[in-house]
Amino acid sequence: MISKGRNTNPFISIVIPTLNGKKDLVKCLHSIRRVEYPKKRMEVIIWDNGSTDGTQGEVGRMFMEMEKEGWKVLNMIQSKENLGVYTSRDELFKRVNPDTDYVLSIDDDVLLPSDGLNILIKYLQGHSAAGIIGPRTVYDMKPNETAHGAGFVNLWLGRYSETDASSLVECDYVIGCCMLIKSEVVSKLKGFDRDYYTSHGEVDFCLRAKKKGYKILYDPGVVVRHNVTRGGTKTLERIYYLYRNKLLVVRKNASLLQKVTSIPLYTIFWIPKMIMDSILFHRGIKLDEWLVMLKAVRHAIINRVGKVDL
């Protein structure tokens, strides 16, 4: 339930998963400290997936500084194993304050603008049917270039696309590195689907929210900086989850008739495209990458989900 009253601000839970991202996380926390919002109406919860780079000590030091600034609710949870991005977020959802009105789910390498949170909250408050809103994400090293816009999924074709919209727009999903979610949406959806482990968990989350009647909004007026390389990293693990989970989203969210068209198209058309993209990127044949792509598609079809040892 949203807090009411002229002088009452909604309570916000900021949740952040991390793994050996100390330098980025410190910058992220500094940006959170500059957010123009009452500190007593916010909490910060970090889920550490077994970092070995000194993250725990550095965060502990920063939390002591933040307590002196008036922050009352600061929490860091240490996991003995890497649960992956979306299982970690699901764990974080379970630990937010029971009176939370909105959950701001962000990556540890995201920088928030000082006025961004207020703007996103006002949009969700002003759109009763909306359940999730995301900002425009730009590359930290290239702030004039959009990294992620408004996301769309064609479940008939198994095709994903993004639009760099210039004004507030309704879409199918917003990128998971920064999304503000009404707490009632988290409750009704029972959090993130752990089958994804990492990659595309937010797409599934947003599509399920739409099925519950909530609108997904993208606001390019709020800009966050994301410290990622253009085009993303190309590790075999990332490639596996990227392609497996793209198809997994279709399997879980498409109607029977949509699956009849999209899964064969994905197999016949998108696999050759994956291989061609690999050839163009590496300027040659990279057989181990091709094998991982094929394994990803096969696992999606036979429903091999969660974390997989490659």
The 8 nearest C-alpha neighbors of each residue, nearest first, counted from 0:
[[1, 100, 2, 183, 98, 182, 99, 3],
 [2, 0, 100, 3, 9, 99, 101, 10],
 [3, 1, 9, 0, 7, 100, 8, 4],
 [4, 2, 7, 1, 5, 9, 8, 6],
 [3, 5, 7, 6, 2, 8, 9, 1],
 [4, 6, 7, 3, 8, 2, 9, 1],
 [7, 5, 4, 8, 3, 9, 2, 37],
 [6, 8, 4, 5, 3, 9, 2, 10],
 [7, 9, 10, 6, 40, 2, 37, 3],
 [10, 8, 2, 100, 11, 1, 7, 40],
 [9, 11, 40, 99, 100, 41, 8, 101],
 [12, 10, 41, 101, 102, 99, 100, 40],
 [11, 13, 102, 42, 41, 103, 43, 95],
 [14, 12, 103, 43, 102, 104, 42, 44],
 [13, 15, 44, 104, 45, 43, 12, 103],
 [14, 16, 45, 105, 106, 107, 46, 104],
 [17, 15, 46, 45, 87, 47, 106, 84],
 [16, 18, 47, 107, 46, 20, 48, 15],
 [17, 19, 50, 48, 20, 47, 49, 16],
 [20, 18, 50, 52, 21, 51, 54, 17],
 [19, 21, 18, 23, 22, 24, 17, 107],
 [20, 22, 54, 24, 23, 19, 25, 52],
 [23, 21, 25, 24, 20, 26, 54, 108],
 [22, 24, 108, 26, 25, 20, 21, 107],
 [23, 25, 107, 27, 21, 26, 22, 20],
 [26, 24, 28, 22, 27, 23, 21, 29],
 [27, 25, 29, 23, 24, 28, 30, 22],
 [26, 28, 24, 110, 30, 25, 29, 109],
 [29, 27, 31, 25, 30, 26, 24, 32],
 [28, 30, 26, 32, 31, 27, 25, 33],
 [31, 29, 27, 33, 28, 32, 111, 110],
 [32, 30, 28, 34, 33, 29, 27, 111],
 [33, 31, 29, 30, 34, 28, 65, 35],
 [32, 34, 30, 31, 113, 35, 29, 112],
 [35, 33, 113, 31, 32, 36, 114, 30],
 [36, 34, 113, 114, 33, 37, 117, 116],
 [35, 37, 34, 38, 117, 40, 116, 41],
 [38, 36, 40, 39, 35, 41, 8, 34],
 [39, 37, 70, 40, 41, 36, 69, 71],
 [38, 40, 37, 41, 70, 71, 69, 42],
 [39, 41, 10, 38, 37, 11, 8, 9],
 [42, 40, 11, 38, 39, 12, 10, 43],
 [41, 43, 72, 12, 73, 13, 11, 44],
 [42, 44, 13, 73, 14, 12, 74, 72],
 [45, 43, 74, 14, 75, 73, 13, 15],
 [46, 44, 75, 15, 16, 14, 76, 47],
 [45, 47, 16, 76, 75, 17, 77, 15],
 [48, 46, 77, 17, 49, 18, 78, 76],
 [49, 47, 81, 78, 18, 80, 50, 17],
 [48, 50, 79, 78, 47, 80, 81, 18],
 [51, 49, 19, 18, 52, 48, 54, 47],
 [50, 52, 53, 19, 49, 54, 18, 55],
 [53, 51, 19, 54, 50, 21, 20, 55],
 [54, 52, 55, 56, 51, 57, 21, 50],
 [53, 55, 21, 57, 56, 52, 58, 50],
 [56, 54, 58, 57, 53, 59, 50, 47],
 [55, 57, 59, 58, 54, 53, 60, 61],
 [58, 56, 60, 54, 59, 55, 61, 53],
 [57, 59, 61, 55, 60, 56, 62, 54],
 [60, 58, 56, 62, 57, 61, 55, 63],
 [59, 61, 57, 63, 58, 62, 56, 64],
 [62, 60, 58, 64, 63, 59, 65, 57],
 [61, 63, 65, 59, 64, 60, 58, 66],
 [64, 62, 66, 60, 61, 65, 59, 67],
 [65, 63, 61, 67, 62, 66, 60, 68],
 [64, 66, 62, 68, 67, 63, 70, 61],
 [67, 65, 70, 63, 69, 68, 64, 71],
 [66, 68, 65, 64, 69, 63, 70, 62],
 [69, 67, 65, 66, 70, 64, 38, 32],
 [70, 68, 66, 67, 71, 38, 65, 39],
 [71, 69, 66, 38, 65, 68, 72, 39],
 [70, 72, 66, 69, 39, 73, 42, 38],
 [71, 73, 42, 70, 43, 74, 41, 39],
 [74, 72, 43, 42, 44, 71, 62, 75],
 [73, 75, 44, 43, 45, 76, 72, 42],
 [74, 76, 45, 44, 46, 77, 73, 47],
 [77, 75, 46, 47, 45, 78, 74, 44],
 [78, 76, 47, 46, 48, 49, 75, 79],
 [77, 79, 48, 80, 49, 47, 76, 81],
 [78, 80, 49, 77, 48, 81, 47, 82],
 [81, 79, 78, 49, 48, 82, 77, 83],
 [80, 82, 48, 83, 49, 78, 79, 18],
 [83, 81, 86, 87, 80, 48, 84, 196],
 [84, 82, 196, 197, 81, 86, 85, 87],
 [83, 85, 197, 87, 86, 88, 196, 16],
 [86, 84, 88, 87, 196, 197, 83, 89],
 [85, 87, 89, 193, 88, 83, 82, 84],
 [88, 86, 90, 85, 84, 89, 82, 83],
 [89, 87, 85, 91, 90, 86, 92, 84],
 [88, 90, 86, 92, 191, 87, 91, 190],
 [91, 89, 87, 93, 88, 92, 86, 94],
 [90, 92, 88, 94, 93, 89, 87, 14],
 [93, 91, 89, 94, 90, 95, 88, 190],
 [94, 92, 90, 91, 95, 89, 190, 88],
 [93, 95, 91, 92, 96, 90, 44, 97],
 [96, 94, 92, 93, 12, 97, 91, 99],
 [95, 97, 99, 98, 94, 12, 42, 10],
 [98, 96, 99, 95, 94, 100, 93, 182],
 [99, 97, 96, 100, 10, 0, 95, 2],
 [100, 98, 10, 96, 97, 101, 11, 12],
 [99, 101, 1, 10, 182, 9, 11, 181],
 [102, 100, 181, 182, 11, 180, 99, 12],
 [101, 103, 12, 180, 179, 11, 13, 104],
 [102, 104, 179, 13, 178, 12, 14, 105],
 [103, 105, 14, 178, 177, 13, 102, 15],
 [106, 104, 177, 176, 15, 103, 14, 107],
 [107, 105, 176, 108, 109, 15, 16, 177],
 [106, 108, 24, 109, 17, 15, 27, 23],
 [109, 107, 23, 226, 106, 225, 24, 27],
 [110, 108, 225, 106, 224, 107, 27, 226],
 [111, 109, 224, 27, 30, 223, 225, 112],
 [110, 112, 223, 30, 113, 31, 109, 115],
 [113, 111, 115, 114, 223, 110, 34, 30],
 [112, 114, 34, 35, 33, 115, 111, 30],
 [115, 113, 112, 117, 35, 116, 34, 118],
 [116, 114, 112, 118, 221, 117, 113, 119],
 [115, 117, 119, 118, 114, 120, 34, 113],
 [118, 116, 120, 115, 119, 114, 121, 36],
 [117, 119, 121, 115, 116, 120, 122, 114],
 [118, 120, 122, 116, 121, 117, 115, 123],
 [121, 119, 117, 123, 122, 118, 124, 116],
 [120, 122, 124, 118, 119, 123, 125, 117],
 [123, 121, 125, 119, 124, 120, 126, 118],
 [124, 122, 126, 120, 125, 121, 129, 119],
 [125, 123, 121, 122, 126, 120, 127, 129],
 [124, 126, 122, 123, 121, 127, 120, 129],
 [127, 125, 123, 129, 128, 124, 122, 130],
 [126, 128, 129, 125, 124, 123, 130, 213],
 [129, 127, 213, 126, 214, 130, 212, 123],
 [130, 128, 214, 213, 126, 127, 215, 131],
 [129, 131, 213, 181, 214, 180, 215, 184],
 [132, 130, 180, 215, 179, 129, 216, 181],
 [133, 131, 216, 179, 217, 178, 215, 180],
 [132, 134, 178, 217, 173, 218, 177, 179],
 [135, 133, 218, 221, 219, 222, 217, 136],
 [134, 136, 219, 222, 148, 221, 223, 218],
 [135, 137, 223, 147, 146, 222, 224, 145],
 [138, 136, 145, 146, 224, 142, 144, 225],
 [137, 139, 141, 225, 142, 140, 146, 224],
 [138, 140, 224, 226, 225, 142, 141, 137],
 [139, 141, 138, 142, 226, 227, 228, 224],
 [142, 140, 138, 143, 139, 144, 137, 145],
 [143, 141, 138, 137, 144, 139, 140, 224],
 [142, 144, 141, 145, 137, 138, 140, 139],
 [145, 143, 142, 137, 141, 138, 146, 136],
 [146, 144, 137, 147, 136, 138, 143, 148],
 [145, 147, 137, 136, 138, 144, 148, 229],
 [148, 146, 136, 145, 135, 174, 137, 149],
 [149, 147, 163, 162, 161, 135, 150, 164],
 [148, 150, 162, 161, 217, 173, 170, 163],
 [151, 149, 161, 172, 173, 171, 160, 170],
 [150, 152, 171, 160, 159, 161, 170, 172],
 [153, 151, 159, 158, 154, 171, 160, 150],
 [152, 154, 158, 155, 156, 157, 159, 151],
 [153, 155, 157, 156, 253, 152, 257, 249],
 [156, 154, 257, 261, 153, 157, 260, 258],
 [155, 157, 261, 158, 154, 153, 264, 260],
 [158, 156, 154, 261, 153, 155, 265, 249],
 [157, 159, 153, 156, 152, 160, 154, 155],
 [160, 158, 152, 151, 153, 157, 161, 150],
 [159, 161, 151, 150, 152, 158, 162, 153],
 [160, 162, 150, 149, 148, 151, 163, 159],
 [163, 161, 149, 148, 164, 150, 160, 151],
 [162, 164, 148, 149, 165, 161, 145, 147],
 [165, 163, 162, 166, 219, 148, 149, 168],
 [164, 166, 219, 163, 167, 220, 218, 168],
 [167, 165, 164, 219, 168, 218, 220, 217],
 [166, 168, 218, 217, 219, 216, 169, 165],
 [169, 167, 217, 216, 166, 170, 218, 164],
 [168, 170, 216, 215, 217, 214, 167, 171],
 [171, 169, 215, 172, 149, 150, 216, 151],
 [172, 170, 151, 150, 215, 206, 152, 205],
 [171, 173, 150, 205, 202, 170, 215, 151],
 [174, 172, 133, 150, 149, 175, 217, 178],
 [173, 175, 176, 177, 147, 201, 172, 133],
 [174, 176, 201, 177, 178, 173, 105, 104],
 [175, 177, 106, 105, 174, 178, 109, 104],
 [178, 176, 105, 175, 104, 133, 174, 106],
 [177, 179, 133, 104, 132, 103, 175, 180],
 [180, 178, 103, 132, 131, 102, 133, 104],
 [181, 179, 131, 102, 101, 130, 182, 178],
 [182, 180, 101, 183, 130, 184, 100, 102],
 [181, 183, 101, 185, 100, 184, 180, 102],
 [184, 182, 186, 181, 185, 187, 0, 100],
 [185, 183, 187, 182, 186, 181, 188, 130],
 [184, 186, 190, 182, 188, 183, 187, 189],
 [187, 185, 189, 183, 184, 188, 182, 190],
 [186, 188, 184, 189, 185, 183, 190, 211],
 [187, 189, 185, 190, 186, 184, 208, 207],
 [190, 188, 186, 187, 185, 191, 184, 192],
 [191, 189, 185, 188, 89, 92, 192, 186],
 [190, 192, 89, 193, 204, 85, 200, 189],
 [191, 193, 194, 195, 200, 190, 204, 85],
 [194, 192, 86, 195, 196, 191, 85, 305],
 [193, 195, 305, 304, 192, 196, 306, 86],
 [194, 196, 193, 197, 305, 200, 244, 192],
 [195, 197, 83, 305, 85, 193, 194, 306],
 [196, 198, 84, 195, 83, 85, 200, 240],
 [199, 197, 200, 241, 240, 195, 244, 196],
 [200, 198, 202, 201, 244, 203, 245, 197],
 [199, 201, 203, 202, 195, 198, 85, 204],
 [200, 202, 204, 175, 199, 203, 205, 174],
 [203, 201, 199, 205, 204, 200, 172, 206],
 [202, 204, 206, 200, 201, 205, 248, 207],
 [205, 203, 201, 207, 202, 206, 191, 200],
 [204, 206, 208, 172, 202, 207, 203, 201],
 [207, 205, 209, 203, 208, 204, 202, 171],
 [206, 208, 210, 204, 209, 205, 203, 211],
 [207, 209, 205, 211, 206, 210, 213, 204],
 [210, 208, 213, 212, 206, 211, 207, 214],
 [209, 211, 207, 212, 208, 206, 213, 205],
 [212, 210, 208, 209, 213, 207, 187, 188],
 [211, 213, 209, 210, 208, 214, 128, 129],
 [214, 212, 209, 130, 129, 128, 208, 211],
 [215, 213, 129, 130, 128, 209, 216, 212],
 [214, 216, 131, 170, 169, 132, 129, 171],
 [217, 215, 132, 169, 168, 170, 131, 214],
 [216, 218, 133, 168, 132, 149, 167, 134],
 [217, 219, 167, 134, 220, 221, 133, 135],
 [220, 218, 135, 221, 134, 166, 165, 222],
 [219, 221, 218, 222, 166, 134, 135, 167],
 [222, 220, 134, 219, 115, 135, 218, 223],
 [221, 223, 135, 134, 136, 220, 219, 224],
 [224, 222, 136, 111, 110, 137, 112, 135],
 [223, 225, 139, 137, 110, 109, 138, 136],
 [226, 224, 109, 139, 138, 227, 108, 137],
 [225, 227, 139, 108, 138, 109, 224, 228],
 [228, 226, 225, 138, 229, 231, 139, 108],
 [229, 227, 231, 230, 232, 226, 138, 140],
 [228, 230, 231, 227, 138, 146, 232, 141],
 [231, 229, 228, 232, 227, 146, 233, 138],
 [232, 230, 228, 229, 227, 233, 237, 234],
 [231, 233, 234, 228, 230, 237, 229, 227],
 [234, 232, 238, 237, 235, 231, 236, 230],
 [233, 235, 237, 236, 232, 238, 239, 288],
 [234, 236, 238, 237, 239, 288, 233, 291],
 [237, 235, 239, 234, 238, 240, 309, 233],
 [236, 238, 234, 240, 239, 235, 241, 233],
 [239, 237, 235, 241, 236, 240, 234, 242],
 [238, 240, 236, 295, 237, 241, 242, 291],
 [241, 239, 243, 237, 242, 244, 238, 198],
 [240, 242, 238, 239, 244, 243, 198, 237],
 [243, 241, 245, 244, 240, 239, 295, 238],
 [244, 242, 295, 240, 299, 296, 246, 245],
 [243, 245, 247, 246, 242, 241, 240, 248],
 [246, 244, 242, 248, 247, 243, 241, 199],
 [245, 247, 249, 244, 248, 243, 299, 250],
 [246, 248, 244, 250, 249, 299, 245, 243],
 [249, 247, 251, 246, 245, 250, 203, 252],
 [248, 250, 246, 253, 252, 247, 251, 154],
 [251, 249, 247, 248, 252, 253, 246, 258],
 [250, 252, 248, 249, 247, 253, 203, 254],
 [251, 253, 249, 250, 248, 254, 206, 203],
 [254, 252, 249, 257, 154, 258, 250, 251],
 [253, 255, 257, 256, 258, 252, 154, 250],
 [256, 254, 258, 257, 259, 253, 250, 260],
 [255, 257, 259, 258, 254, 260, 253, 155],
 [258, 256, 155, 254, 260, 259, 255, 253],
 [259, 257, 261, 255, 260, 256, 262, 253],
 [258, 260, 256, 257, 261, 262, 255, 263],
 [261, 259, 258, 257, 155, 262, 263, 264],
 [260, 262, 156, 157, 155, 258, 264, 263],
 [261, 263, 265, 264, 258, 260, 266, 259],
 [264, 262, 266, 265, 261, 267, 260, 259],
 [265, 263, 261, 267, 262, 266, 268, 260],
 [264, 266, 269, 262, 263, 268, 267, 261],
 [265, 267, 263, 264, 270, 268, 269, 262],
 [268, 266, 264, 265, 263, 269, 270, 271],
 [267, 269, 264, 265, 270, 271, 266, 272],
 [268, 270, 265, 272, 271, 266, 273, 267],
 [269, 271, 273, 272, 266, 268, 267, 274],
 [272, 270, 274, 273, 269, 268, 275, 267],
 [271, 273, 269, 275, 270, 274, 276, 268],
 [274, 272, 270, 276, 271, 275, 269, 277],
 [273, 275, 277, 271, 272, 276, 278, 289],
 [274, 276, 272, 278, 277, 273, 271, 279],
 [277, 275, 279, 273, 274, 278, 272, 280],
 [276, 278, 274, 280, 275, 279, 281, 273],
 [279, 277, 283, 275, 282, 281, 276, 280],
 [278, 280, 282, 276, 277, 281, 275, 283],
 [279, 281, 277, 278, 282, 276, 283, 275],
 [282, 280, 283, 278, 279, 277, 284, 285],
 [283, 281, 279, 278, 280, 284, 277, 285],
 [282, 284, 278, 281, 285, 279, 277, 280],
 [283, 285, 278, 286, 281, 282, 277, 289],
 [286, 284, 288, 287, 283, 289, 278, 281],
 [285, 287, 289, 288, 284, 290, 291, 274],
 [288, 286, 290, 289, 285, 291, 235, 292],
 [289, 287, 291, 286, 290, 285, 292, 235],
 [290, 288, 286, 292, 291, 287, 293, 274],
 [289, 291, 293, 287, 292, 288, 294, 286],
 [290, 292, 294, 288, 289, 293, 239, 295],
 [293, 291, 295, 289, 290, 294, 239, 288],
 [294, 292, 290, 296, 295, 291, 297, 289],
 [293, 295, 291, 297, 292, 296, 298, 290],
 [296, 294, 243, 292, 298, 239, 293, 297],
 [295, 297, 299, 293, 243, 298, 294, 300],
 [298, 296, 294, 300, 299, 295, 293, 301],
 [297, 299, 303, 301, 295, 300, 296, 302],
 [300, 298, 302, 296, 243, 297, 247, 301],
 [299, 301, 297, 298, 302, 296, 303, 247],
 [300, 302, 298, 299, 303, 297, 296, 304],
 [303, 301, 299, 300, 298, 304, 247, 297],
 [304, 302, 298, 301, 299, 305, 300, 307],
 [303, 305, 194, 302, 195, 306, 299, 298],
 [306, 304, 194, 196, 195, 307, 193, 303],
 [305, 307, 196, 304, 308, 195, 194, 83],
 [306, 308, 309, 305, 304, 303, 240, 236],
 [309, 307, 306, 236, 305, 239, 235, 240],
 [308, 307, 236, 291, 235, 239, 294, 306]]
